[in-house]
Amino acid sequence: MRRPTKAPYSALLKRADALVAVWDGQPPAKGGGTAATVAEARASGLPVHVLWPAEARRG
């Protein structure tokens, strides 16, 4: 099974005014994912809003 690349996320970030991410702030277990997208958005100066409710748990 092929894993998605970050290219689609990079293209979306270039068109976005801000990023809203539901993320626990933890690094990814296998690279990429939300952590990489948030890092890329922050590096480009895009405003990032991270949501993670206190009662939420990683599955």
C-alpha positions as CSV (number, residue, x, y, z in Angstrom):
1,M,0.0,0.0,0.0
2,R,1.4,3.4,-1.0
3,R,1.6,6.1,1.6
4,P,0.5,9.6,0.5
5,T,3.3,12.1,-0.1
6,K,3.4,15.6,1.4
7,A,3.1,17.2,-2.0
8,P,-0.7,17.7,-1.8
9,Y,-0.4,19.3,1.6
10,S,2.3,21.6,0.4
11,A,0.2,22.7,-2.5
12,L,-2.8,23.4,-0.2
13,L,-0.6,25.4,2.3
14,K,0.5,27.7,-0.5
15,R,-3.2,28.6,-1.2
16,A,-4.2,28.8,2.5
17,D,-4.6,31.9,4.7
18,A,-4.2,29.8,7.9
19,L,-3.9,26.2,9.0
20,V,-6.2,24.7,11.6
21,A,-4.8,21.4,12.8
22,V,-6.3,18.8,15.2
23,W,-3.0,17.5,16.6
24,D,-1.7,16.4,20.0
25,G,1.7,18.1,19.4
26,Q,3.6,14.8,19.3
27,P,6.1,13.9,16.5
28,P,4.9,11.4,14.0
29,A,5.6,7.7,14.6
30,K,6.6,7.1,11.0
31,G,7.4,10.6,9.7
32,G,5.2,13.0,7.8
33,G,1.6,13.5,8.8
34,T,0.2,16.4,10.8
35,A,3.5,17.3,12.5
36,A,5.2,17.8,9.2
37,T,2.3,19.8,7.8
38,V,2.3,22.1,10.9
39,A,6.1,22.5,10.7
40,E,5.9,23.4,7.0
41,A,3.1,25.9,7.6
42,R,5.0,27.5,10.5
43,A,8.2,27.7,8.5
44,S,6.4,29.5,5.7
45,G,4.9,32.0,8.1
46,L,1.4,30.8,7.8
47,P,-0.7,31.2,10.9
48,V,-1.3,27.9,12.6
49,H,-4.1,27.1,15.1
50,V,-3.7,23.8,16.9
51,L,-6.8,22.2,18.5
52,W,-6.5,19.3,20.9
53,P,-9.3,19.0,23.5
54,A,-8.1,18.1,27.0
55,E,-10.2,14.9,27.0
56,A,-9.0,13.7,23.6
57,R,-6.8,10.6,23.4
58,R,-4.7,9.3,20.6
59,G,-6.2,6.1,19.2
